[in-house]
Amino acid sequence: MVTVREGSHVHQLLQLLSVAGEFPASSLHLLGKEDVFKALVHRLESVQDIRFTREGEAYRTKVLQVNGYREMRTVKLYSGVLPLLDKVQPEALAYYMNAFQQHRFSGNIYHVGRNHRVGEAIAMAMMAGLEFRPYVLPRLQKKAISQVVLPKPSFYVARDFKDNDYDEMDKYVYTRIVGAVFYPGGCYAVYNTRGAVMKWSGNGERKARSYLLELGRYNAGLRDADSALLLGNTPDWALQTILESDKSPTRRNGFNSVYQHIHYLPLDANGIHLLWLLTLPDWKEKVLNALFESEARLQQGYGFMDYDAAINGTYTLSHLDADLARLIKFREGIQKHTDKRFMVVCYPWQRDFLRAYLGEHVKLKIISMEELQNAIE
């Protein structure tokens, strides 16, 4: 007997798959303890009695099906459980059937890979507390400037942009954007490289940014959309992403020519915590106020390079937002001013990446997400 209570693991899986369609079996760790979810998925592949309240009607069916091998191994909803989706959330079934061709999925490696990238982004948003369900989110529009988006952080799946404005699809059809995050005061384009280094197609991403700016202006009153979130399997991919961008013969083809800020989030609990941080209202001021005394910050933005504080003659950058674009500029300043002292504040999981990129002469100050969260609160 399985009782689907709100907030339970089964409830999470049903909501996730109602929006993602399919999810990589290798990424169950994003939802919590990997062993627990592996065992649950295996159990739900067998016929179960499903209830939504302790005394409610029992429905006998499988919940999940798992297909494929290795990186293509994918978790999907079983057809028999689909009529029960509206018991999880009204309109969930109608959205699912429309989004996934009446429960028909392609086995093509490119289609599965795309669905997996989207599914991982949705899982990250769900675990960070963002609203991600399209059948709950207000529909975006381009008719009048209005406060349409929710006052809480929310994640919109990229395919819903197509349904929102089919005539504008050429602005993002060639981009690898998987969605967009709106939060009080800003928005992010969202990309997921998984285990590959992303090679940016400048024109496609510029069109995607332009379209996102229009959505932000009409639906949230935003003046710019200059930031992106880049998801990847491990922190090492942050270094590889920067190095790949450095190979470009012109800056026009690098990711930092499209977005002024691009934050790297690993596909794990660290990335989920960082996503939570980056969707707080005025998150940047909260972080800098927690790290530095006001006197140290008086020099911020002035002088010879971009940094966050000057502490006893040491020019300091906070990389707690994992902003790769700012990090590149900071390194350029270091290379020009070898006579000065520099420091970067970072998380433990960023240490090796930063040491490899910046060299031994830059001091690293390590702070945990728990310490930062306590300081902010």
TAQUI-V246369 format. One record per residue. N is the residue number from 1. SS is DSSP state (H for helix, E for strand, C for the rest). NEAR is the number of other ideal C-beta (glycine too) atoms within 12 Angstrom. D_FIRST is the distance of its C-alpha to the first C-alpha in Angstrom with 1 decimal. Layout:
BEGIN
N_SS_NEAR_D_FIRST / N_SS_NEAR_D_FIRST
END
This chain:
BEGIN
1_C_16_0.0 / 2_E_30_3.8 / 3_E_23_6.6 / 4_C_32_9.8 / 5_C_19_12.5 / 6_C_16_16.0 / 7_C_14_17.2 / 8_C_21_13.9 / 9_H_28_14.1 / 10_H_34_11.9 / 11_H_28_14.2 / 12_H_32_17.2 / 13_H_42_16.5 / 14_H_41_16.2 / 15_H_36_19.3 / 16_H_45_21.2 / 17_H_44_20.8 / 18_H_43_21.6 / 19_H_44_25.0 / 20_H_47_25.5 / 21_C_35_24.4 / 22_E_42_24.0 / 23_E_44_24.0 / 24_E_42_25.6 / 25_H_34_23.4 / 26_H_27_26.3 / 27_H_40_25.9 / 28_H_34_22.4 / 29_H_27_24.4 / 30_H_39_25.3 / 31_H_38_21.9 / 32_C_25_21.9 / 33_C_14_21.7 / 34_H_18_22.0 / 35_H_13_20.3 / 36_H_19_17.2 / 37_H_29_17.0 / 38_H_24_18.0 / 39_H_15_15.2 / 40_H_30_12.6 / 41_H_36_14.5 / 42_H_20_14.6 / 43_H_22_10.8 / 44_H_31_10.5 / 45_C_25_13.4 / 46_C_19_11.4 / 47_C_19_9.7 / 48_E_26_6.0 / 49_E_18_4.7 / 50_E_35_6.1 / 51_E_22_7.5 / 52_C_27_10.7 / 53_C_13_11.4 / 54_C_12_10.1 / 55_C_8_11.9 / 56_C_16_11.9 / 57_C_14_11.5 / 58_C_19_8.4 / 59_E_25_9.6 / 60_E_18_9.1 / 61_E_24_10.7 / 62_C_26_11.5 / 63_C_37_12.0 / 64_E_38_14.9 / 65_E_28_17.9 / 66_E_30_20.4 / 67_E_22_24.0 / 68_C_24_27.4 / 69_C_14_29.0 / 70_H_12_30.1 / 71_H_19_31.0 / 72_H_24_29.9 / 73_C_22_26.3 / 74_E_36_24.4 / 75_E_39_20.8 / 76_E_39_20.3 / 77_E_41_17.9 / 78_C_30_16.9 / 79_H_22_18.8 / 80_H_21_16.0 / 81_H_36_14.4 / 82_H_31_17.9 / 83_H_20_18.1 / 84_H_33_15.4 / 85_H_38_17.6 / 86_H_20_19.7 / 87_H_28_16.8 / 88_H_36_16.9 / 89_C_28_20.7 / 90_C_14_23.2 / 91_C_22_25.3 / 92_H_30_23.0 / 93_H_26_22.7 / 94_H_19_26.5 / 95_H_32_27.3 / 96_H_37_25.1 / 97_H_22_26.6 / 98_H_21_30.1 / 99_H_32_29.9 / 100_C_30_28.6 / 101_C_13_30.5 / 102_C_14_27.8 / 103_C_24_25.4 / 104_C_15_28.1 / 105_C_29_28.8 / 106_C_18_31.9 / 107_C_17_31.8 / 108_C_12_35.1 / 109_H_16_35.3 / 110_H_13_36.8 / 111_H_20_34.3 / 112_H_31_31.4 / 113_H_27_33.3 / 114_H_29_33.9 / 115_H_38_30.3 / 116_H_39_29.4 / 117_H_40_32.1 / 118_H_42_31.0 / 119_H_42_27.3 / 120_H_47_28.5 / 121_H_50_30.6 / 122_H_47_27.9 / 123_H_43_25.6 / 124_H_47_28.6 / 125_H_46_29.2 / 126_H_36_25.7 / 127_H_33_25.7 / 128_C_34_29.2 / 129_C_21_28.3 / 130_C_37_30.0 / 131_E_29_28.9 / 132_C_41_28.3 / 133_C_34_26.7 / 134_C_35_29.5 / 135_C_27_28.1 / 136_C_23_28.6 / 137_C_31_31.8 / 138_C_23_35.1 / 139_C_24_36.8 / 140_C_36_39.8 / 141_C_21_43.2 / 142_C_24_46.8 / 143_C_15_48.8 / 144_C_11_49.6 / 145_C_17_49.3 / 146_C_17_46.6 / 147_C_19_43.9 / 148_C_26_40.9 / 149_C_34_38.6 / 150_C_25_36.4 / 151_C_16_37.9 / 152_C_23_35.1 / 153_C_35_34.8 / 154_E_36_33.2 / 155_E_44_32.7 / 156_E_45_33.8 / 157_E_42_33.0 / 158_C_37_36.3 / 159_H_31_35.4 / 160_H_33_35.3 / 161_H_36_39.0 / 162_H_23_39.8 / 163_H_20_38.3 / 164_H_31_40.1 / 165_C_24_43.5 / 166_H_15_43.9 / 167_H_13_47.7 / 168_H_22_47.4 / 169_H_20_45.1 / 170_H_18_48.1 / 171_H_29_48.0 / 172_C_36_44.8 / 173_C_22_44.1 / 174_C_18_45.7 / 175_C_33_44.1 / 176_C_33_41.1 / 177_E_48_39.8 / 178_E_42_36.0 / 179_E_46_36.0 / 180_E_46_37.6 / 181_E_48_36.8 / 182_E_40_38.4 / 183_E_35_38.9 / 184_C_22_41.4 / 185_C_26_44.7 / 186_E_34_43.9 / 187_E_42_42.0 / 188_E_47_41.2 / 189_E_47_41.1 / 190_E_46_38.2 / 191_E_46_38.7 / 192_E_43_36.5 / 193_E_37_38.5 / 194_E_31_35.6 / 195_C_23_37.6 / 196_C_21_40.8 / 197_C_26_43.9 / 198_C_35_44.3 / 199_C_21_47.6 / 200_C_37_48.4 / 201_C_24_49.8 / 202_H_24_51.9 / 203_H_20_52.6 / 204_H_25_49.1 / 205_H_34_47.8 / 206_H_28_50.7 / 207_H_25_49.8 / 208_H_38_46.1 / 209_H_36_47.4 / 210_H_26_49.8 / 211_H_35_47.1 / 212_H_45_44.8 / 213_H_30_47.8 / 214_H_29_48.2 / 215_H_40_44.6 / 216_H_34_45.0 / 217_H_27_48.3 / 218_H_28_47.2 / 219_H_33_43.8 / 220_H_34_44.3 / 221_C_21_48.1 / 222_C_27_48.2 / 223_C_13_51.5 / 224_C_21_50.3 / 225_C_34_47.5 / 226_C_26_48.8 / 227_E_40_45.8 / 228_E_44_43.0 / 229_E_47_40.0 / 230_E_51_39.9 / 231_E_52_36.7 / 232_E_38_37.0 / 233_C_32_35.3 / 234_C_26_37.6 / 235_C_35_40.4 / 236_H_23_42.8 / 237_H_31_42.4 / 238_H_43_44.1 / 239_H_27_47.2 / 240_H_27_47.1 / 241_H_41_46.7 / 242_H_39_49.8 / 243_H_22_51.8 / 244_H_24_51.0 / 245_H_32_52.2 / 246_H_22_55.4 / 247_C_16_56.2 / 248_C_22_56.7 / 249_C_9_60.4 / 250_C_12_60.2 / 251_H_19_58.1 / 252_H_17_57.3 / 253_H_22_54.8 / 254_C_28_53.0 / 255_H_42_49.8 / 256_H_33_51.8 / 257_H_23_54.1 / 258_C_38_51.3 / 259_C_38_49.5 / 260_C_24_51.3 / 261_E_33_48.2 / 262_E_40_45.4 / 263_E_41_42.8 / 264_E_49_41.1 / 265_E_48_37.4 / 266_E_37_35.8 / 267_C_37_32.3 / 268_C_30_30.8 / 269_H_25_30.2 / 270_H_34_34.0 / 271_H_41_34.1 / 272_H_31_31.3 / 273_H_28_33.3 / 274_H_40_36.5 / 275_H_44_35.0 / 276_H_28_34.2 / 277_H_36_37.8 / 278_H_42_39.4 / 279_C_40_37.9 / 280_C_29_39.2 / 281_C_17_42.1 / 282_C_18_45.4 / 283_H_32_43.5 / 284_H_28_46.7 / 285_H_20_48.8 / 286_H_24_46.1 / 287_H_33_46.0 / 288_H_28_49.8 / 289_H_21_50.4 / 290_H_28_48.1 / 291_H_32_49.9 / 292_C_30_53.5 / 293_C_18_56.2 / 294_H_13_57.8 / 295_H_12_61.1 / 296_H_24_59.7 / 297_H_24_58.2 / 298_C_15_61.5 / 299_C_23_62.5 / 300_C_27_59.3 / 301_C_16_60.2 / 302_C_14_63.9 / 303_C_14_66.1 / 304_C_19_65.8 / 305_C_26_62.0 / 306_C_28_58.6 / 307_C_38_57.0 / 308_C_39_55.2 / 309_E_33_57.4 / 310_E_27_60.5 / 311_E_26_60.2 / 312_C_13_63.5 / 313_C_14_64.6 / 314_E_25_61.3 / 315_E_33_59.9 / 316_E_36_56.1 / 317_E_41_53.3 / 318_E_40_49.7 / 319_C_42_47.3 / 320_C_42_44.3 / 321_C_39_43.7 / 322_C_44_43.9 / 323_E_40_46.4 / 324_H_43_47.9 / 325_H_33_50.6 / 326_H_32_52.1 / 327_H_40_51.8 / 328_H_36_54.0 / 329_H_23_56.6 / 330_H_34_56.5 / 331_H_32_57.2 / 332_H_23_60.1 / 333_H_24_61.6 / 334_H_32_61.3 / 335_H_19_63.2 / 336_H_14_65.9 / 337_C_19_66.4 / 338_C_12_66.4 / 339_C_12_68.5 / 340_C_21_65.8 / 341_E_19_62.8 / 342_E_39_59.2 / 343_E_33_55.7 / 344_E_41_52.2 / 345_E_39_49.3 / 346_E_39_46.1 / 347_C_38_42.6 / 348_H_21_42.2 / 349_H_28_40.5 / 350_H_41_43.5 / 351_H_23_46.1 / 352_H_19_46.6 / 353_H_32_46.7 / 354_H_38_49.2 / 355_H_19_51.3 / 356_H_20_51.6 / 357_H_33_52.5 / 358_H_30_54.8 / 359_C_16_56.4 / 360_C_11_57.2 / 361_C_19_59.7 / 362_C_33_57.1 / 363_E_24_55.6 / 364_E_29_51.9 / 365_E_29_50.4 / 366_E_22_46.7 / 367_C_27_44.4 / 368_C_20_40.7 / 369_H_31_38.4 / 370_H_16_37.6 / 371_H_20_41.3 / 372_H_32_41.9 / 373_H_21_39.1 / 374_H_11_40.6 / 375_H_20_44.0 / 376_H_24_43.1 / 377_C_11_41.3
END
